[in-house]
Amino acid sequence: MRRAFFAAVFILLFPFPVLAQYKPFEFSGWIPYWKSEAGVAEARAHLRELTEINPFGYSIKADGTLQDLAGLDKEYWQTLFADARVGKVRIIPTAMWSDGAQMDKLLRDPEWRKNHIQNLYDLVTQNNFDGIDIDYEGKWAETRVYFSAFLQELYKKMGNKWVMCTIEPRTPLEARYDTVPKNIEYANDFKVLNKNCDRVRIMTYDQGTIDIRLNRAQNGKPYIPLSDPKWVEKVIQLAAKDISKKKIVIGVGTYGYEYAITPQSSSYVYDKQWSLSPAYALDLARQLNLTPQRNSAGEMSFTYLPALAGQINAAQTLPNPEPFNLSTSTTPQAAAVALAFEKIRIIWWSDAQAIKQKVNLARKLGVRGVAIFKLDGSADPQTWSVLK
C-alpha cells in the first residue's frame, strides 16, 4: 500500500516520464550462481524485455548470515548492475534457504530472527539493491507462525525497498487426493504473504505427478510435465483466493528432465535421471532419428530405448522409432516394450511455445507477470520472442 501511494503521488507530479516507463505486466528472471557468466550475458542482452533481474546467489548459513555463492562483486556482475540501473530494471537478489530444521530453529528465536533481518537489510542497503527475494523452501508446517513473524518484521524493516517472496506451488487438495486427509497444514500463510510481500512468485514448475486428476486424463500415455497450463491455472486460482493477483507472478521453467519409466497396470513409475536443456534434448532426438512431439501439457517430449541409443556410436541404423514412441502408445503396448527392453526413457522439456502458453495464461488470469527460471543461456533461443 505504501509503495502504491508513493507511486501514485509521483505519477501525478511527473506523469509523462513515469507512465512511459511503467510496465503493468512484468518479466523477471533468476540468474543462477552455477552459470553466472552465461546468465549475466543473457540478461544484459535482454534488459529491455525485463522489469527485474534476480541474481540467484545468496545462501543462508545456520547463524542467519549470508554467503555469496555467485561472486556478485565480480566485474561482469557489476557491469550488469550498472546497465540495469540505467535501464531502470530492478536488481533484487535472491536469498535461498532449504534447511527446514535450521530455519525453524532460527526463526523461532526473536533475537536470532532480528539479527537475520538486519543481515538482509544491510545486504540490500550496502549494495544499493532494490530489495530482496526471499526463497525459503522446505519449511516445516510448525514453522509457519515464525516465518510469518519474520516476513512481517522484514517488511517493516525494509521500508521502501522491495520484498519479494518466492514460494512452492500449492495444488488444490481435490486434485492431489481421492480422499483428502484431515488436518492438513501448510508452511506458508497466504494471507500473511499478501500483506508483507510486494510480489509473490509461485514456482509453478516441476509438476511431475502431483495432480492425479490430470494424470488419469491421459488414458494410459506417459505424463510427467514440467508445468501443464491446466495445473498452473489450478494453482494460481487457489492462491488468488488469499493473494492479490496484482502481486502474483507465475514462475516458468526453461529446462526439462530425463526419466526412466516403468509401466504399471494403469500408470507409470518415473525415476528422474537428470535435468537437461532444450538443446540437449533436440540433439539427442536427432541422433536417435526421432521427432519430438508436442504433448498434452503443451511441452515437448519423446521416448527412446537406451539399448538402441547405444547403437548410435556403432553407426548402426535405428529401426523405425514409432513402435517405441510412447507418446502415441497405449498402456498395453508400453508394457510390452518394457517387458522386452526393461527400462524406457522419456525426455520432457519446456520450449518457447510452452513458455508462451504460460505467458498467455498469466495475462488471461490477470496476474502481475512471469518469472523465468532460469537465465543461463540454455533456454530455447526463441524464448525471448515470446516475452513481450
N, C-alpha and C positions, 0 to 999 in steps of 0.2 A: 504494500500500500504506500509506504514511504517513498519508494522509488518511482511509483506511478505518479505520485503527487508532484515530485520534483521535475519529472519528465514533462508533465502537463504544463507546469509553470514555464519551463524552459521553452517549450514549443510555442506558447503564447507570446513570449518575449522575442524569440528568434524562429519564426515559423518556417521560413523557406529552407535554410540550411539543414535543419533537423529533419524536416519531412523528406528531404531528398536522400538522407542517409538512413532513415528508418526502414527496417526490413521486418514487416509483420510476420513473415514465415522465415524461420531461422534454420540455417545449416551450420552444424558444428562437427568437429572430428577429433578423435583421440589419436595422438601421435605416440606410438609405443616406444618405451625406452630400449627395447631389444633391437629395433630397427630405426633408431632415431635419425640418422643422417638421411636415409631414404625418405622417412616420413616428413622431415623438415623440408626437403627438396620438393616433395609433392605439395605440401601445404603452401610453400612460397609461390609455387606456380599457379595456385588456385585461390589465393587470398580474396580475389574479387567475388568468388562464389560463397565465401564463408562469413558467418557472423561472429564465430568464436572458434578458437583453437584450444585444445586441451592436451598439453604435454602430460602423457601418462607416465609419470616418472618418480613420484614420491611414495615411498612405503613408510608405514608407521612401525616404530620399534615398540617393544614391550613397555618402555617407560613413557611413551607418548611423544617422544622426539621423532623427527623426520629424517629419512635417508634419501638423498638424491641419487636415484639409480640411473638417471638419464644424462647426468653431467650438464645441467642447464646453464652452467657458466661458460660452456664452450662457445667458440666464436660463431659456429653455424646457428646455434640456438639464438644467440644474441642478435644476429642479423635478422633472423625470422621475427623476433620480438620487435625490433625496430621497424621493420616493414609493416607488421601488424598494427603498430601504433599509428603509423602514418595513414594506413587504410582504415583506421577506426574499427579494427577487428579485436574483439575481446580476447585477452590472454588469461586463461583460467586453468591452472594446473590441477591435476587430479591427485588427491591423497588416497591411496588404496590400502586396504587392510582386509585380511581374510582369516585371521585367527580369532575364532569366536570366544575362546577361553580368555585370551588376553584382553579382548575388547570388554568382556563382561567385568573382568577384574578392575580395569582402569576406569571405565565409565561409571561403575558403582561408587567409586570414591570421589566425593565432591572436590577435594583438593587436587587429586590427580587429573580429574576432568578439567578443572580450571587451568592447570598448567598446560594441558594438552591444547586447550583452546588458545592459550597465549602463544604457544608454538606455531599454531596455524596462522594466527593473526600476524605474528612477526614475519613469517614467511611471505605473506601477501604484501604487507606494507613495505618491508625492506627491499623487496624485489620489484615494487611497483606493478604487481599483478592486479588484475581487475577483480579477482575474487578467488574462491577455492571451490573445487568439485569434490564432494565427499562420496567416496565409493567404498563403503564398509560392508563387505559381503560376508555371508556365513554367520551372521549374528544369531544368538540364541533367542528364543521367544521370551525367556525370562529377562533378557537384556532390554526389552522394548522400552520400559519406562525410563531407563537410564540413558538409552540412546535418544529418546525424546527430549529428556532434560538437556542432553548435550547439544542437540540441534537448537533448542530454544536459547540456550546461553550463547552458543556460537553466533546465531543470527543477530542477537543483540550486540555482541562484541564487534562484529564486522561492520556495523554502521552502514555506510553507503557502498560497501564492497558487495559483490555478488556472492551468494551462497547457492551452489548447485548441488543437487542430491541425485546420485545415480543409484538405482535400486534394481533388485531382481524382479522379473515379471511375476504377477500373481494370477494364475489360471483359475477361472471360476470353478468352484468345487464340483458343480454338476458336470463339468467337462473332464474332471480328474477321476471321479469315483462313480461306481454304480450305486454304492451305498455310502453316503457321506458320513465319515466318522464324527463322533460327537466331540465337543470341546476343542476344536482346532484353534490354535493360537498362532499369531504371526509376530515376526520380529520388527516389522515396520508399522507404525501407526500413520495411516494415510492422512488423517486429519491434521496431525502434527506436522507432517511434511508439507501439507498445503499452506500452513501458516508460517513455516520457518524456512522454506526453500523458495528461491526465486524461479528455479526450474526444477522439475522432477523428470529426470531422464530414465526411462524404463528400458531395461536391456531385453528387448523383445527379439532375442536370437537364442540359438541352442535349444530350440523347442523339443527336439527329439521325439520321445513317445509319450509326453506328459498328457496330451489331450486324447483320451480314449475314444471320444465320440468321432473325432476326425480320423483316428487310426482305423476304426471299424468301417468307416465310409469308403475305404479304399478297395473293398471287395477282393482282398487277398493279395493286392500288389504291395511291394515294399514301400514304406513311407517313413522317412526319418528326416524331416525337413529342418533346415536352419531356422526358418520362420515362415510359416504359411500365413498369408494375409488374413485368412479366416480366424486363425488363432490369435494373431496380433489384434484384430478388432475386438475379440472377446476380452483380451487382457486390458485394452485401453478403455473399453466401455465400463468395465468393472472399476478400474482406477478412477475414472471420471465421476463416479458417484461421490467421491470424497476429495478429489483433487481438481482444481480448476483446469479446464482444457487449455487456458491461456498459459499455463505453466508446464503442461505435459509435453515431453519431447520423446519421440519414438526412436529407440536405438535400432540401428540397422547394421547387420553384419555383411562383410565383403568377402568372406572366405568360405571354406567348406570342410568336409571331413571324408575320410575313407573308413568304411566299416566292413568287418567280416560278418556275414549274415547267415543265420541258420533258420530254415523254415520250421514252424511248429504246425499244429493242426489247422489253425486259422490265422496265424500271425507269424512274426519273425522275432528272433533274438538278434540284437545288434551289438557287436563288440567293436567299439571305437578303436581305430588303429592310430590315426594322427590327423592333424589339421592340414589343410592344403590351400593353395591359391588357385584361382581360375586358370592361370597359365599352365600350372602343373596338370590340372585335370584335362585340359584340352590337348596337351602334348601326349599324355598317356592314351587318350582316346585315338589320336592319330596313329600312334604306334600299334594299337590294337585293331586298327581299321574299324573302329566303332563310331557311330554317330550319336552323340548325346541327345537326349530328348528333354523337352520342356515338360516337367511332371505336374501332378495335380496341385502342388503347392506353388506353382509358378516359377520354380527354380530349375536348375539343370541337374541331370543325373544320367548315369549309365552303369551297367553291371558287367563284370568280367570274371573269368576263372583264372586264378593265379597260376595254375598248371599250364594254361595256354599262354599266359603272359610270359612265362619263362622261355617259350619258344622263339620270342622275338629276337633274342640275342643270337640264335642259331639261324636267323634269316629264313625261317620257315613261314610259309603262307598260312595264315589263320583260316579256319573254316568260317563259313557264313555265321556271323555273330547272332543272328536273330533268335535261334533256339536258347541262347544264353542271356537274352535281354529281358531281365525280369520286369522291367517297366511295362512290358506288354504281355507278361505271362500270368497265368493263374497259379494259385497255390499248388495244385497237384503237379503242374509242370515244374514249378520251382522245387518242389520236394524231390521229384525225380532227378533233377540236376544235382541237388545236394547229395543224394544217396550215391550218385556216380562219382562226384568230384569232391565230396566233403564240403569244404567251405567255399562260398561265393563272396565276391567283393562288390560293394556298391560305392560309387563316388557320387557325392551330392554337394552342390555348391550354389552360391548366390552370384548371379551375374548382373549386368547393368539393367536388363529388363526386369529382373526380380526386384532390384532396388527401386526402380521406377514405380513398380506396383505399390511399394511401401510409401513412397513419396506421395503418390496419388491418394492412398488411403489416409495418410496424415492430413492432407488437405481436405478430404471429404469429411473426416471426423472433426475438423476444426481445431486441431491441437496446434501447439506453438511451432513445432518444427521437427527436424530429423537430426539425429546424431550418428555419425558414421564410425563404426568400429571395424576397421582401423585405417588410418592414413599411413601407409608404409611402402607405397609404390607397387603393391602386389594385387590390387583390385583390378577388375575388368577395366581396361583403358577407356571404355565408353561410359563409365560411371559418371564422370563429370558432365557429360552432355545431358544427364537426367537430373542433375542437382540444380534446378532452375525454378 
